[in-house]
Structure formats: C-alpha cells, structure tokens
C-alpha cells in the first residue's frame, strides 16, 4: 500500500472540502429557488382593466410589452386576449383609437 506524503494529503483534503462546498452550495441554491417559486405561485394576482389610447407607431406587440403581467406567460395569448376584448379581427390598430386592456398585478388597488 502506497503511503501519501503530508503535502499530498493536504491537497487531497482540500479537493474534498472544495467538492463538498460546491455540492452544498448547489443544494442550498435549489432549496432556496424552489421555496421562492412556491411562494410566488401562492401570491394573489389581481385583474384590472384600463383604457389605452393607441399612439402612432404602436403595435399589439408593443402594447403587450407594456401591460402583460404575471397571469400571462405567452405574449401571443395576451395579444389574443386584447383582440377578443376589443372585437378585433386582425392585428391592425389605428392611432387615436382606444383599446380596453386587461392587465394583472400582485398589488391590490
């Protein structure tokens, strides 16, 4: 059986310690992330409606960027919601007209 020198044992022990710290850090990160995600899912989402005047250069995509909240994860779904609420048959909108926008927030007004 090979005998390790003191220097080799120190290096070996340091590698083990670094590995243990990395594994513990990963586990702690996973635990904290899942707890935060679970807390976020349990928050109440409030739904509101607002009137928005279409500005020159606005598109349904740019309006979605402004108003899309936590209850929508897909921009296409949010745009379809705007089109449904406002009875739009296509994506064409005109500056000066108004849209009713459904938006959500974690804050109660």
C-alpha positions, 0 to 999 in steps of 0.5 A: 500500500502506497503511503501519501506524503503530508503535502499530498494529503493536504491537497487531497483534503482540500479537493474534498472540502472544495467538492463538498462546498460546491455540492452544498452550495448547489443544494442550498441554491435549489432549496432556496429557488424552489421555496421562492417559486412556491411562494410566488405561485401562492401570491394573489394576482389581481385583474384590472382593466384600463383604457389605452389610447393607441399612439402612432407607431404602436403595435399589439406587440408593443402594447403587450410589452407594456401591460402583460403581467404575471397571469400571462406567460405567452405574449401571443395569448395576451395579444389574443386576449386584447383582440377578443376584448376589443372585437378585433379581427386582425392585428391592425390598430389605428392611432387615436383609437382606444383599446380596453386592456386587461392587465394583472398585478400582485398589488391590490388597488 
